[in-house]
Amino acid sequence: MTTLDHKIDFAVVLSVSKANPNGDPLNGNRPRQNYDGHGEISDVAIKRKIRNRLQDMGEAIFVQSDDRKTDAYKSLRERADANPELAKMLKEKNPPAEAFAQIACQEWLDVRGFGQVFAFKGSNLSVGVRGPVSIHTATSIDPIDIVSTQITKSVNSVTGEKRSSDTMGMKHRVDFGVYVFKGSMNTQLAEKTGFTKEDAEKIKQALITLFENDSSSARPDGSMEVHQVYWWEHSSKLGQYSSAKVHRSLTVKSKTDAPKSIDDYVVELSELDGLEVEVIDGQ
């Protein structure tokens, strides 16, 4: 496999319909918003979904969520200890940080892609791996309207519970919104982690199918949809243009004052001389 030797930029246009794309635990789990009222999906949440999709593809992932684990390990430390070489280094007084990072990058795709901090209680090792794949926070094109619904329980949780079965709760959703997030793949960092062209292709496929197998009560099947993935592959390590200029070449605008579907938006691409863009429809 060949290490990624040319810069890649990408962007994803997605829509949300009657769902909570990313609840804010500091705000009653209401959908995230910035101060201008535009909706947001954090980069951490997006990376979680990419990791989940890579797991579905059979890839080895280090940071697995408890409800999506594909192994029996109960913590990141246990998962690291499962590799005999890493387990040995974690017990050493002066562990070789660079060698540890190299083995971890070979072992797990998300480590060589996104990077990872390895610092465990009871070990002298502290290693920070910088990954070549960077992702921005997704932001809605227009301010979002949040609908809050009061819900009740139909039964008591345990026998003898004194609280009545009509205990109140709240559920929040975005009626409709179109979001865009952007990202890049850096060749210098790819060389350090061993991130390959094949790895980049796997992440592209994860972006195309980002919301497959991701349903929940807050995000029912079909409520989150990837419409297009825009993929720019430069001809050199540094690229013909800066990532900022490439990302600005994509603009998404609403055609009405109250957009209700993706058809109420128009996507415009400014041509960049010598740099072609691949446009892939979501699945």
Secondary structure, DSSP 8 states (H G I E B T S, - for coil): --B--S-EEEEEEEEEEEE-SSEEGGGTTEE-B-TTSEEEE-HHHHHHHHHHHHHHTT---SS--GGG-SSS-SSHHHHHHTSHHHHHHHHSSS--HHHHHHHHHHH-HHHHHHEEEEE-TT-S-EEEEE-SEEE--EEEEEE--EEEEEEE-SS-SSTT--S-TT-EEEEEEEEEEEEEEEEEE-HHHHHHHT-BHHHHHHHHHHHHTTTTT---SSS-TTSEEEEEEEEEE-SSSS-SS-HHHHHHTEEEEESSSS--SGGGEEEEE--BTTB-EEEEE--
